[in-house]
Amino acid sequence: MLNAKKIMMFSSVHVWNDTRIFYKEAMTLADAGFEVDFYAIDNGMEVVEYKGLRVHLLPASKSRIVRPFRWYKLYKAAKASNAKYYHVHDPELLLLLPKLRKKKPDAILTYDMHENFPADIETKTWIPALLRKPLKRLILRMEKHTMASCNHIIFAEESYLKSYKHVACGKTTVYNYPTYIEAIPKIQSKSPFTLIYVGSITEDRGIFEMLELIYRLQEKHPEEYCLKLLGPMTNSLEIKVQEFIHRNQLEYVVHIYGRVPYPEIWQAYAESDLGLCLLHPIPNYLQSMATKLYEYMAASLPILASDFPDWQTFIENNQSGTVSSPFDIEKLIHKIEQRAANPDFYAQEGERGRLAYEQSYHWGIEAQKMLCTIYNTH
């Protein structure tokens, strides 16, 4: 008999302390009285103990060849579990659901879509260009077959919904808003003016634009600016980033922290002056709101973001910052210099962002949607 208060949540790609999965969804479900078994990738960081939440670590590997072995291990664990709810977080794990449905016809199967994966295929640099469109068509066929086994799909963005109107199961948008935190006392010094970026560090998320930006600012205003980068990046990219830093003598200007536990990023925000979100205009980014925009608002940080239409409307409506092309370095420099020269005036952008966050953009709102729609709590 299936246990109606037990959930198996699993990922074959995400690390165990992924912010959305662990600190938001899994903790919320444990707080609601569920017993949560969470399977995810070991990243070497010490596992956080939390009542009602058990973390099961899968060995890390850089090789994609090991993925099917993870799928098999996760399927065996799911088959052996007496949980009523199964909550998966990766497109590849959809492959397990038809078979799991046959084994557990009364289980509730949920797919949590973090990104529009078929749309994202077209910009995956590790896939040869000639294979991207055929692979996208193959994935769409796979999704159509496997999603028939789902009870629910969770979309991280409402824009994904239009691509999945044909799917007959329940569909809910659960935005990736930050957890609710009290306002952070700002710890700002007169100098240097601190720019911050938090999130996965990749070329299409603007790492080299940010580095060029801080290089040019350092040339114009020695020791008056610095850049903090918090988030994971691949070893190959880190080599290129470090080469840029050494070549341009930015060792004391650019501070790289790697992946930082979610509770600790707020201290970094408290010591910063401006949040950067200079993503490139690729399809998946144009159709979604970056989580860091909401985090900057929660931390009362003014925002400097890419001039995507939806982002521009959002930032202008909340009067929480400004936008520019991520490739227009001169314009970006001008906007940063304005804010550094008038910190009291532009602090109001951060205050307005904080107010909007408190009223509309925190995880407590989204948690209730998830609990009520998927897990029948009221």
Disulfide bonds with the S-S distance in Angstrom:
none
